[in-house]
Structure formats: C-alpha cells, structure tokens
Amino acid sequence: MPIYEYQRDDGTIFEVIQHIHDAPLSRCPQTGQAVRRIFSPVAPPIFKGSGFYQTDYKKKKREE
C-alpha cells in the first residue's frame, strides 16, 4: 500500500499508509485539524559503475 503525506493547517506534515482506492483524508486522525494531501517528487534511479549493459548483456568476443 502507498504512503501518503498530508499537511495540517499548522504546517506540520505526517504520513499515512492507505489503500490506493481510499478517499483522501480531510481531517487529521490525531488532532482533528483540516489537512491536505501533498505530493513529493520521486527521485530518479541513479546508475553507477561500469554500466548495466556492458557487464550483463554484452556479447562475448569469439576467441580465434
């Protein structure tokens, strides 16, 4: 299940694990304050080293 971030009226942020089909929260379950869902960017994958293709799928040279 995904983790959603919500921001309370006072500016504090909390996380909630919800099913993807659940309706967004309108009130904080702990304090009762109004909340809004915030979206955080997802970091792209970083490939380091000699390379995925070169080490795993490169065709081997024939020895003659």
CHARMM-style PDB file with segment names, atoms N, HN, CA, C and O in Angstrom:
ATOM      1  N   MET     1       0.841  -1.175   0.000  1.00  0.00      PROA
ATOM      2  CA  MET     1       0.000   0.000   0.000  1.00  0.00      PROA
ATOM      3  C   MET     1       0.891   1.244   0.000  1.00  0.00      PROA
ATOM      4  O   MET     1       1.957   1.248   0.617  1.00  0.00      PROA
ATOM      5  N   PRO     2       0.455   2.292  -0.689  1.00  0.00      PROA
ATOM      6  CA  PRO     2       1.264   3.504  -0.753  1.00  0.00      PROA
ATOM      7  C   PRO     2       1.236   4.307   0.545  1.00  0.00      PROA
ATOM      8  O   PRO     2       0.308   4.197   1.347  1.00  0.00      PROA
ATOM      9  N   ILE     3       2.259   5.102   0.725  1.00  0.00      PROA
ATOM     10  HN  ILE     3       3.013   5.192   0.074  1.00  0.00      PROA
ATOM     11  CA  ILE     3       2.356   6.020   1.863  1.00  0.00      PROA
ATOM     12  C   ILE     3       2.063   7.416   1.343  1.00  0.00      PROA
ATOM     13  O   ILE     3       2.734   7.893   0.427  1.00  0.00      PROA
ATOM     14  N   TYR     4       1.068   8.075   1.919  1.00  0.00      PROA
ATOM     15  HN  TYR     4       0.523   7.688   2.662  1.00  0.00      PROA
ATOM     16  CA  TYR     4       0.691   9.422   1.511  1.00  0.00      PROA
ATOM     17  C   TYR     4       1.120  10.418   2.574  1.00  0.00      PROA
ATOM     18  O   TYR     4       1.085  10.124   3.769  1.00  0.00      PROA
ATOM     19  N   GLU     5       1.529  11.609   2.125  1.00  0.00      PROA
ATOM     20  HN  GLU     5       1.557  11.848   1.154  1.00  0.00      PROA
ATOM     21  CA  GLU     5       1.897  12.686   3.039  1.00  0.00      PROA
ATOM     22  C   GLU     5       0.773  13.704   3.073  1.00  0.00      PROA
ATOM     23  O   GLU     5       0.210  14.066   2.040  1.00  0.00      PROA
ATOM     24  N   TYR     6       0.456  14.156   4.269  1.00  0.00      PROA
ATOM     25  HN  TYR     6       0.913  13.862   5.108  1.00  0.00      PROA
ATOM     26  CA  TYR     6      -0.569  15.178   4.476  1.00  0.00      PROA
ATOM     27  C   TYR     6       0.032  16.308   5.282  1.00  0.00      PROA
ATOM     28  O   TYR     6       0.922  16.100   6.107  1.00  0.00      PROA
ATOM     29  N   GLN     7      -0.473  17.525   5.028  1.00  0.00      PROA
ATOM     30  HN  GLN     7      -1.196  17.694   4.358  1.00  0.00      PROA
ATOM     31  CA  GLN     7      -0.023  18.697   5.781  1.00  0.00      PROA
ATOM     32  C   GLN     7      -1.199  19.262   6.556  1.00  0.00      PROA
ATOM     33  O   GLN     7      -2.270  19.509   6.001  1.00  0.00      PROA
ATOM     34  N   ARG     8      -0.979  19.464   7.865  1.00  0.00      PROA
ATOM     35  HN  ARG     8      -0.110  19.263   8.316  1.00  0.00      PROA
ATOM     36  CA  ARG     8      -2.017  20.044   8.723  1.00  0.00      PROA
ATOM     37  C   ARG     8      -2.066  21.556   8.524  1.00  0.00      PROA
ATOM     38  O   ARG     8      -1.174  22.137   7.907  1.00  0.00      PROA
ATOM     39  N   ASP     9      -3.111  22.187   9.050  1.00  0.00      PROA
ATOM     40  HN  ASP     9      -3.836  21.715   9.552  1.00  0.00      PROA
ATOM     41  CA  ASP     9      -3.254  23.646   8.964  1.00  0.00      PROA
ATOM     42  C   ASP     9      -2.093  24.378   9.639  1.00  0.00      PROA
ATOM     43  O   ASP     9      -1.734  25.482   9.231  1.00  0.00      PROA
ATOM     44  N   ASP    10      -1.507  23.766  10.670  1.00  0.00      PROA
ATOM     45  HN  ASP    10      -1.799  22.869  11.002  1.00  0.00      PROA
ATOM     46  CA  ASP    10      -0.399  24.429  11.369  1.00  0.00      PROA
ATOM     47  C   ASP    10       0.944  24.243  10.664  1.00  0.00      PROA
ATOM     48  O   ASP    10       1.961  24.750  11.137  1.00  0.00      PROA
ATOM     49  N   GLY    11       0.960  23.513   9.523  1.00  0.00      PROA
ATOM     50  HN  GLY    11       0.134  23.101   9.139  1.00  0.00      PROA
ATOM     51  CA  GLY    11       2.178  23.353   8.733  1.00  0.00      PROA
ATOM     52  C   GLY    11       2.937  22.063   8.974  1.00  0.00      PROA
ATOM     53  O   GLY    11       3.871  21.760   8.233  1.00  0.00      PROA
ATOM     54  N   THR    12       2.567  21.295   9.984  1.00  0.00      PROA
ATOM     55  HN  THR    12       1.808  21.542  10.586  1.00  0.00      PROA
ATOM     56  CA  THR    12       3.262  20.040  10.241  1.00  0.00      PROA
ATOM     57  C   THR    12       2.819  18.985   9.229  1.00  0.00      PROA
ATOM     58  O   THR    12       1.695  19.015   8.727  1.00  0.00      PROA
ATOM     59  N   ILE    13       3.717  18.063   8.947  1.00  0.00      PROA
ATOM     60  HN  ILE    13       4.630  18.038   9.354  1.00  0.00      PROA
ATOM     61  CA  ILE    13       3.478  17.025   7.943  1.00  0.00      PROA
ATOM     62  C   ILE    13       3.482  15.664   8.621  1.00  0.00      PROA
ATOM     63  O   ILE    13       4.290  15.408   9.514  1.00  0.00      PROA
ATOM     64  N   PHE    14       2.569  14.786   8.189  1.00  0.00      PROA
ATOM     65  HN  PHE    14       1.912  14.994   7.464  1.00  0.00      PROA
ATOM     66  CA  PHE    14       2.550  13.418   8.695  1.00  0.00      PROA
ATOM     67  C   PHE    14       2.267  12.471   7.546  1.00  0.00      PROA
ATOM     68  O   PHE    14       1.787  12.887   6.491  1.00  0.00      PROA
ATOM     69  N   GLU    15       2.564  11.201   7.751  1.00  0.00      PROA
ATOM     70  HN  GLU    15       2.954  10.863   8.607  1.00  0.00      PROA
ATOM     71  CA  GLU    15       2.390  10.178   6.724  1.00  0.00      PROA
ATOM     72  C   GLU    15       1.316   9.183   7.154  1.00  0.00      PROA
ATOM     73  O   GLU    15       1.156   8.888   8.339  1.00  0.00      PROA
ATOM     74  N   VAL    16       0.588   8.675   6.166  1.00  0.00      PROA
ATOM     75  HN  VAL    16       0.718   8.915   5.204  1.00  0.00      PROA
ATOM     76  CA  VAL    16      -0.463   7.685   6.416  1.00  0.00      PROA
ATOM     77  C   VAL    16      -0.354   6.604   5.350  1.00  0.00      PROA
ATOM     78  O   VAL    16      -0.202   6.908   4.167  1.00  0.00      PROA
ATOM     79  N   ILE    17      -0.432   5.346   5.763  1.00  0.00      PROA
ATOM     80  HN  ILE    17      -0.556   5.099   6.723  1.00  0.00      PROA
ATOM     81  CA  ILE    17      -0.479   4.238   4.812  1.00  0.00      PROA
ATOM     82  C   ILE    17      -1.948   3.981   4.499  1.00  0.00      PROA
ATOM     83  O   ILE    17      -2.738   3.637   5.378  1.00  0.00      PROA
ATOM     84  N   GLN    18      -2.299   4.157   3.216  1.00  0.00      PROA
ATOM     85  HN  GLN    18      -1.657   4.436   2.501  1.00  0.00      PROA
ATOM     86  CA  GLN    18      -3.686   3.986   2.794  1.00  0.00      PROA
ATOM     87  C   GLN    18      -3.739   3.109   1.556  1.00  0.00      PROA
ATOM     88  O   GLN    18      -2.771   3.017   0.801  1.00  0.00      PROA
ATOM     89  N   HSD    19      -4.864   2.478   1.359  1.00  0.00      PROA
ATOM     90  HN  HSD    19      -5.650   2.553   1.972  1.00  0.00      PROA
ATOM     91  CA  HSD    19      -5.109   1.732   0.127  1.00  0.00      PROA
ATOM     92  C   HSD    19      -5.260   2.747  -1.000  1.00  0.00      PROA
ATOM     93  O   HSD    19      -5.734   3.859  -0.770  1.00  0.00      PROA
ATOM     94  N   ILE    20      -4.870   2.383  -2.195  1.00  0.00      PROA
ATOM     95  HN  ILE    20      -4.484   1.479  -2.382  1.00  0.00      PROA
ATOM     96  CA  ILE    20      -4.886   3.311  -3.322  1.00  0.00      PROA
ATOM     97  C   ILE    20      -6.300   3.784  -3.663  1.00  0.00      PROA
ATOM     98  O   ILE    20      -6.460   4.861  -4.237  1.00  0.00      PROA
ATOM     99  N   HSD    21      -7.316   3.011  -3.325  1.00  0.00      PROA
ATOM    100  HN  HSD    21      -7.186   2.136  -2.859  1.00  0.00      PROA
ATOM    101  CA  HSD    21      -8.696   3.370  -3.644  1.00  0.00      PROA
ATOM    102  C   HSD    21      -9.389   4.121  -2.507  1.00  0.00      PROA
ATOM    103  O   HSD    21     -10.538   4.533  -2.664  1.00  0.00      PROA
ATOM    104  N   ASP    22      -8.723   4.310  -1.370  1.00  0.00      PROA
ATOM    105  HN  ASP    22      -7.790   3.975  -1.242  1.00  0.00      PROA
ATOM    106  CA  ASP    22      -9.315   5.050  -0.260  1.00  0.00      PROA
ATOM    107  C   ASP    22      -9.421   6.535  -0.604  1.00  0.00      PROA
ATOM    108  O   ASP    22      -8.582   7.075  -1.325  1.00  0.00      PROA
ATOM    109  N   ALA    23     -10.437   7.175  -0.091  1.00  0.00      PROA
ATOM    110  HN  ALA    23     -11.118   6.736   0.495  1.00  0.00      PROA
ATOM    111  CA  ALA    23     -10.599   8.620  -0.290  1.00  0.00      PROA
ATOM    112  C   ALA    23      -9.536   9.365   0.518  1.00  0.00      PROA
ATOM    113  O   ALA    23      -9.147   8.902   1.590  1.00  0.00      PROA
ATOM    114  N   PRO    24      -9.060  10.510   0.021  1.00  0.00      PROA
ATOM    115  CA  PRO    24      -8.078  11.281   0.782  1.00  0.00      PROA
ATOM    116  C   PRO    24      -8.670  11.764   2.107  1.00  0.00      PROA
ATOM    117  O   PRO    24      -9.871  12.013   2.215  1.00  0.00      PROA
ATOM    118  N   LEU    25      -7.805  11.889   3.104  1.00  0.00      PROA
ATOM    119  HN  LEU    25      -6.830  11.687   3.016  1.00  0.00      PROA
ATOM    120  CA  LEU    25      -8.253  12.379   4.405  1.00  0.00      PROA
ATOM    121  C   LEU    25      -8.619  13.850   4.309  1.00  0.00      PROA
ATOM    122  O   LEU    25      -8.013  14.590   3.534  1.00  0.00      PROA
ATOM    123  N   SER    26      -9.600  14.281   5.085  1.00  0.00      PROA
ATOM    124  HN  SER    26     -10.092  13.680   5.715  1.00  0.00      PROA
ATOM    125  CA  SER    26      -9.928  15.703   5.168  1.00  0.00      PROA
ATOM    126  C   SER    26      -9.583  16.250   6.548  1.00  0.00      PROA
ATOM    127  O   SER    26      -9.427  17.457   6.729  1.00  0.00      PROA
ATOM    128  N   ARG    27      -9.464  15.344   7.518  1.00  0.00      PROA
ATOM    129  HN  ARG    27      -9.591  14.363   7.371  1.00  0.00      PROA
ATOM    130  CA  ARG    27      -9.121  15.721   8.897  1.00  0.00      PROA
ATOM    131  C   ARG    27      -8.011  14.816   9.408  1.00  0.00      PROA
ATOM    132  O   ARG    27      -7.947  13.641   9.049  1.00  0.00      PROA
ATOM    133  N   CYS    28      -7.140  15.361  10.243  1.00  0.00      PROA
ATOM    134  HN  CYS    28      -7.191  16.316  10.534  1.00  0.00      PROA
ATOM    135  CA  CYS    28      -6.069  14.575  10.863  1.00  0.00      PROA
ATOM    136  C   CYS    28      -6.687  13.618  11.872  1.00  0.00      PROA
ATOM    137  O   CYS    28      -7.481  14.047  12.710  1.00  0.00      PROA
ATOM    138  N   PRO    29      -6.345  12.328  11.816  1.00  0.00      PROA
ATOM    139  CA  PRO    29      -6.936  11.378  12.766  1.00  0.00      PROA
ATOM    140  C   PRO    29      -6.488  11.613  14.207  1.00  0.00      PROA
ATOM    141  O   PRO    29      -7.172  11.173  15.131  1.00  0.00      PROA
ATOM    142  N   GLN    30      -5.360  12.293  14.427  1.00  0.00      PROA
ATOM    143  HN  GLN    30      -4.804  12.651  13.676  1.00  0.00      PROA
ATOM    144  CA  GLN    30      -4.856  12.516  15.786  1.00  0.00      PROA
ATOM    145  C   GLN    30      -5.335  13.831  16.390  1.00  0.00      PROA
ATOM    146  O   GLN    30      -5.718  13.878  17.559  1.00  0.00      PROA
ATOM    147  N   THR    31      -5.312  14.914  15.582  1.00  0.00      PROA
ATOM    148  HN  THR    31      -5.000  14.876  14.633  1.00  0.00      PROA
ATOM    149  CA  THR    31      -5.627  16.239  16.128  1.00  0.00      PROA
ATOM    150  C   THR    31      -6.974  16.785  15.682  1.00  0.00      PROA
ATOM    151  O   THR    31      -7.515  17.676  16.337  1.00  0.00      PROA
ATOM    152  N   GLY    32      -7.528  16.280  14.593  1.00  0.00      PROA
ATOM    153  HN  GLY    32      -7.088  15.557  14.061  1.00  0.00      PROA
ATOM    154  CA  GLY    32      -8.800  16.772  14.095  1.00  0.00      PROA
ATOM    155  C   GLY    32      -8.676  18.017  13.222  1.00  0.00      PROA
ATOM    156  O   GLY    32      -9.685  18.566  12.781  1.00  0.00      PROA
ATOM    157  N   GLN    33      -7.441  18.467  12.967  1.00  0.00      PROA
ATOM    158  HN  GLN    33      -6.621  18.021  13.325  1.00  0.00      PROA
ATOM    159  CA  GLN    33      -7.234  19.642  12.116  1.00  0.00      PROA
ATOM    160  C   GLN    33      -7.516  19.292  10.659  1.00  0.00      PROA
ATOM    161  O   GLN    33      -7.432  18.131  10.260  1.00  0.00      PROA
ATOM    162  N   ALA    34      -7.850  20.307   9.875  1.00  0.00      PROA
ATOM    163  HN  ALA    34      -7.918  21.250  10.200  1.00  0.00      PROA
ATOM    164  CA  ALA    34      -8.035  20.105   8.438  1.00  0.00      PROA
ATOM    165  C   ALA    34      -6.677  19.807   7.807  1.00  0.00      PROA
ATOM    166  O   ALA    34      -5.663  20.386   8.196  1.00  0.00      PROA
ATOM    167  N   VAL    35      -6.664  18.897   6.828  1.00  0.00      PROA
ATOM    168  HN  VAL    35      -7.488  18.426   6.511  1.00  0.00      PROA
ATOM    169  CA  VAL    35      -5.410  18.507   6.170  1.00  0.00      PROA
ATOM    170  C   VAL    35      -5.586  18.531   4.663  1.00  0.00      PROA
ATOM    171  O   VAL    35      -6.704  18.496   4.147  1.00  0.00      PROA
ATOM    172  N   ARG    36      -4.445  18.592   3.961  1.00  0.00      PROA
ATOM    173  HN  ARG    36      -3.538  18.620   4.380  1.00  0.00      PROA
ATOM    174  CA  ARG    36      -4.452  18.451   2.515  1.00  0.00      PROA
ATOM    175  C   ARG    36      -3.312  17.528   2.139  1.00  0.00      PROA
ATOM    176  O   ARG    36      -2.255  17.537   2.771  1.00  0.00      PROA
ATOM    177  N   ARG    37      -3.535  16.732   1.104  1.00  0.00      PROA
ATOM    178  HN  ARG    37      -4.393  16.725   0.591  1.00  0.00      PROA
ATOM    179  CA  ARG    37      -2.511  15.800   0.643  1.00  0.00      PROA
ATOM    180  C   ARG    37      -1.460  16.578  -0.133  1.00  0.00      PROA
ATOM    181  O   ARG    37      -1.791  17.432  -0.956  1.00  0.00      PROA
ATOM    182  N   ILE    38      -0.192  16.282   0.130  1.00  0.00      PROA
ATOM    183  HN  ILE    38       0.077  15.588   0.799  1.00  0.00      PROA
ATOM    184  CA  ILE    38       0.889  16.925  -0.608  1.00  0.00      PROA
ATOM    185  C   ILE    38       1.615  15.865  -1.422  1.00  0.00      PROA
ATOM    186  O   ILE    38       1.643  14.691  -1.053  1.00  0.00      PROA
ATOM    187  N   PHE    39       2.194  16.288  -2.519  1.00  0.00      PROA
ATOM    188  HN  PHE    39       2.171  17.241  -2.819  1.00  0.00      PROA
ATOM    189  CA  PHE    39       2.893  15.381  -3.412  1.00  0.00      PROA
ATOM    190  C   PHE    39       4.370  15.703  -3.390  1.00  0.00      PROA
ATOM    191  O   PHE    39       4.763  16.862  -3.523  1.00  0.00      PROA
ATOM    192  N   SER    40       5.189  14.680  -3.222  1.00  0.00      PROA
ATOM    193  HN  SER    40       4.870  13.738  -3.113  1.00  0.00      PROA
ATOM    194  CA  SER    40       6.637  14.827  -3.213  1.00  0.00      PROA
ATOM    195  C   SER    40       7.193  14.198  -4.483  1.00  0.00      PROA
ATOM    196  O   SER    40       6.724  13.143  -4.910  1.00  0.00      PROA
ATOM    197  N   PRO    41       8.188  14.837  -5.089  1.00  0.00      PROA
ATOM    198  CA  PRO    41       8.770  14.238  -6.294  1.00  0.00      PROA
ATOM    199  C   PRO    41       9.512  12.949  -5.963  1.00  0.00      PROA
ATOM    200  O   PRO    41      10.060  12.789  -4.872  1.00  0.00      PROA
ATOM    201  N   VAL    42       9.519  12.050  -6.913  1.00  0.00      PROA
ATOM    202  HN  VAL    42       9.074  12.180  -7.800  1.00  0.00      PROA
ATOM    203  CA  VAL    42      10.217  10.781  -6.749  1.00  0.00      PROA
ATOM    204  C   VAL    42      11.601  10.919  -7.364  1.00  0.00      PROA
ATOM    205  O   VAL    42      11.741  11.427  -8.477  1.00  0.00      PROA
ATOM    206  N   ALA    43      12.610  10.474  -6.656  1.00  0.00      PROA
ATOM    207  HN  ALA    43      12.496  10.061  -5.752  1.00  0.00      PROA
ATOM    208  CA  ALA    43      13.975  10.564  -7.162  1.00  0.00      PROA
ATOM    209  C   ALA    43      14.190   9.565  -8.288  1.00  0.00      PROA
ATOM    210  O   ALA    43      13.769   8.413  -8.180  1.00  0.00      PROA
ATOM    211  N   PRO    44      14.837   9.988  -9.363  1.00  0.00      PROA
ATOM    212  CA  PRO    44      15.104   9.051 -10.465  1.00  0.00      PROA
ATOM    213  C   PRO    44      16.186   8.049 -10.066  1.00  0.00      PROA
ATOM    214  O   PRO    44      17.001   8.337  -9.190  1.00  0.00      PROA
ATOM    215  N   PRO    45      16.201   6.888 -10.695  1.00  0.00      PROA
ATOM    216  CA  PRO    45      17.254   5.914 -10.371  1.00  0.00      PROA
ATOM    217  C   PRO    45      18.619   6.427 -10.837  1.00  0.00      PROA
ATOM    218  O   PRO    45      18.726   7.113 -11.854  1.00  0.00      PROA
ATOM    219  N   ILE    46      19.633   6.089 -10.092  1.00  0.00      PROA
ATOM    220  HN  ILE    46      19.546   5.532  -9.266  1.00  0.00      PROA
ATOM    221  CA  ILE    46      20.991   6.503 -10.426  1.00  0.00      PROA
ATOM    222  C   ILE    46      21.805   5.254 -10.715  1.00  0.00      PROA
ATOM    223  O   ILE    46      21.926   4.370  -9.867  1.00  0.00      PROA
ATOM    224  N   PHE    47      22.357   5.187 -11.912  1.00  0.00      PROA
ATOM    225  HN  PHE    47      22.258   5.905 -12.601  1.00  0.00      PROA
ATOM    226  CA  PHE    47      23.161   4.052 -12.310  1.00  0.00      PROA
ATOM    227  C   PHE    47      24.631   4.434 -12.197  1.00  0.00      PROA
ATOM    228  O   PHE    47      25.077   5.382 -12.844  1.00  0.00      PROA
ATOM    229  N   LYS    48      25.377   3.715 -11.392  1.00  0.00      PROA
ATOM    230  HN  LYS    48      25.015   2.945 -10.866  1.00  0.00      PROA
ATOM    231  CA  LYS    48      26.792   3.988 -11.199  1.00  0.00      PROA
ATOM    232  C   LYS    48      27.601   2.766 -11.605  1.00  0.00      PROA
ATOM    233  O   LYS    48      27.064   1.663 -11.703  1.00  0.00      PROA
ATOM    234  N   GLY    49      28.862   2.960 -11.835  1.00  0.00      PROA
ATOM    235  HN  GLY    49      29.298   3.856 -11.755  1.00  0.00      PROA
ATOM    236  CA  GLY    49      29.718   1.836 -12.150  1.00  0.00      PROA
ATOM    237  C   GLY    49      29.979   1.723 -13.636  1.00  0.00      PROA
ATOM    238  O   GLY    49      29.816   2.681 -14.391  1.00  0.00      PROA
ATOM    239  N   SER    50      30.388   0.531 -14.041  1.00  0.00      PROA
ATOM    240  HN  SER    50      30.521  -0.247 -13.427  1.00  0.00      PROA
ATOM    241  CA  SER    50      30.796   0.328 -15.421  1.00  0.00      PROA
ATOM    242  C   SER    50      29.615   0.182 -16.368  1.00  0.00      PROA
ATOM    243  O   SER    50      29.809   0.202 -17.584  1.00  0.00      PROA
ATOM    244  N   GLY    51      28.425   0.040 -15.865  1.00  0.00      PROA
ATOM    245  HN  GLY    51      28.268   0.024 -14.877  1.00  0.00      PROA
ATOM    246  CA  GLY    51      27.246   0.003 -16.715  1.00  0.00      PROA
ATOM    247  C   GLY    51      26.540  -1.330 -16.695  1.00  0.00      PROA
ATOM    248  O   GLY    51      27.179  -2.382 -16.679  1.00  0.00      PROA
ATOM    249  N   PHE    52      25.237  -1.284 -16.697  1.00  0.00      PROA
ATOM    250  HN  PHE    52      24.719  -0.429 -16.710  1.00  0.00      PROA
ATOM    251  CA  PHE    52      24.404  -2.482 -16.665  1.00  0.00      PROA
ATOM    252  C   PHE    52      24.574  -3.274 -17.954  1.00  0.00      PROA
ATOM    253  O   PHE    52      24.776  -4.488 -17.914  1.00  0.00      PROA
ATOM    254  N   TYR    53      24.495  -2.606 -19.083  1.00  0.00      PROA
ATOM    255  HN  TYR    53      24.331  -1.620 -19.115  1.00  0.00      PROA
ATOM    256  CA  TYR    53      24.561  -3.290 -20.363  1.00  0.00      PROA
ATOM    257  C   TYR    53      25.923  -3.942 -20.565  1.00  0.00      PROA
ATOM    258  O   TYR    53      25.997  -5.097 -20.984  1.00  0.00      PROA
ATOM    259  N   GLN    54      26.975  -3.237 -20.280  1.00  0.00      PROA
ATOM    260  HN  GLN    54      26.915  -2.298 -19.940  1.00  0.00      PROA
ATOM    261  CA  GLN    54      28.315  -3.751 -20.548  1.00  0.00      PROA
ATOM    262  C   GLN    54      28.661  -4.960 -19.684  1.00  0.00      PROA
ATOM    263  O   GLN    54      29.377  -5.856 -20.130  1.00  0.00      PROA
ATOM    264  N   THR    55      28.171  -4.991 -18.488  1.00  0.00      PROA
ATOM    265  HN  THR    55      27.589  -4.263 -18.126  1.00  0.00      PROA
ATOM    266  CA  THR    55      28.546  -6.089 -17.595  1.00  0.00      PROA
ATOM    267  C   THR    55      27.610  -7.288 -17.681  1.00  0.00      PROA
ATOM    268  O   THR    55      28.013  -8.403 -17.348  1.00  0.00      PROA
ATOM    269  N   ASP    56      26.377  -7.087 -18.118  1.00  0.00      PROA
ATOM    270  HN  ASP    56      26.049  -6.182 -18.389  1.00  0.00      PROA
ATOM    271  CA  ASP    56      25.408  -8.180 -18.072  1.00  0.00      PROA
ATOM    272  C   ASP    56      24.983  -8.716 -19.435  1.00  0.00      PROA
ATOM    273  O   ASP    56      24.757  -9.919 -19.566  1.00  0.00      PROA
ATOM    274  N   TYR    57      24.869  -7.886 -20.429  1.00  0.00      PROA
ATOM    275  HN  TYR    57      25.052  -6.909 -20.323  1.00  0.00      PROA
ATOM    276  CA  TYR    57      24.317  -8.335 -21.698  1.00  0.00      PROA
ATOM    277  C   TYR    57      25.245  -8.146 -22.898  1.00  0.00      PROA
ATOM    278  O   TYR    57      24.827  -8.350 -24.038  1.00  0.00      PROA
ATOM    279  N   LYS    58      26.448  -7.773 -22.664  1.00  0.00      PROA
ATOM    280  HN  LYS    58      26.788  -7.608 -21.738  1.00  0.00      PROA
ATOM    281  CA  LYS    58      27.362  -7.559 -23.772  1.00  0.00      PROA
ATOM    282  C   LYS    58      27.744  -8.907 -24.392  1.00  0.00      PROA
ATOM    283  O   LYS    58      28.018  -9.874 -23.681  1.00  0.00      PROA
ATOM    284  N   LYS    59      27.756  -8.955 -25.732  1.00  0.00      PROA
ATOM    285  HN  LYS    59      27.534  -8.170 -26.309  1.00  0.00      PROA
ATOM    286  CA  LYS    59      28.144 -10.186 -26.410  1.00  0.00      PROA
ATOM    287  C   LYS    59      29.638 -10.428 -26.214  1.00  0.00      PROA
ATOM    288  O   LYS    59      30.458  -9.516 -26.315  1.00  0.00      PROA
ATOM    289  N   LYS    60      29.955 -11.665 -25.935  1.00  0.00      PROA
ATOM    290  HN  LYS    60      29.288 -12.406 -25.852  1.00  0.00      PROA
ATOM    291  CA  LYS    60      31.361 -12.017 -25.718  1.00  0.00      PROA
ATOM    292  C   LYS    60      32.060 -12.182 -27.066  1.00  0.00      PROA
ATOM    293  O   LYS    60      31.496 -12.733 -28.011  1.00  0.00      PROA
ATOM    294  N   LYS    61      33.283 -11.700 -27.132  1.00  0.00      PROA
ATOM    295  HN  LYS    61      33.741 -11.253 -26.364  1.00  0.00      PROA
ATOM    296  CA  LYS    61      34.065 -11.839 -28.364  1.00  0.00      PROA
ATOM    297  C   LYS    61      34.500 -13.294 -28.528  1.00  0.00      PROA
ATOM    298  O   LYS    61      34.828 -13.978 -27.559  1.00  0.00      PROA
ATOM    299  N   ARG    62      34.494 -13.737 -29.755  1.00  0.00      PROA
ATOM    300  HN  ARG    62      34.228 -13.182 -30.543  1.00  0.00      PROA
ATOM    301  CA  ARG    62      34.937 -15.099 -30.044  1.00  0.00      PROA
ATOM    302  C   ARG    62      36.452 -15.163 -29.997  1.00  0.00      PROA
ATOM    303  O   ARG    62      37.149 -14.278 -30.493  1.00  0.00      PROA
ATOM    304  N   GLU    63      36.923 -16.193 -29.413  1.00  0.00      PROA
ATOM    305  HN  GLU    63      36.356 -16.912 -29.010  1.00  0.00      PROA
ATOM    306  CA  GLU    63      38.367 -16.406 -29.408  1.00  0.00      PROA
ATOM    307  C   GLU    63      38.731 -17.245 -30.617  1.00  0.00      PROA
ATOM    308  O   GLU    63      38.188 -18.335 -30.801  1.00  0.00      PROA
ATOM    309  N   GLU    64      39.643 -16.753 -31.445  1.00  0.00      PROA
ATOM    310  HN  GLU    64      40.083 -15.868 -31.296  1.00  0.00      PROA
ATOM    311  CA  GLU    64      40.003 -17.482 -32.680  1.00  0.00      PROA
ATOM    312  C   GLU    64      41.355 -18.110 -32.558  1.00  0.00      PROA
ATOM    313  OT1 GLU    64      41.821 -18.760 -33.493  1.00  0.00      PROA
TER     314      GLU     64
END
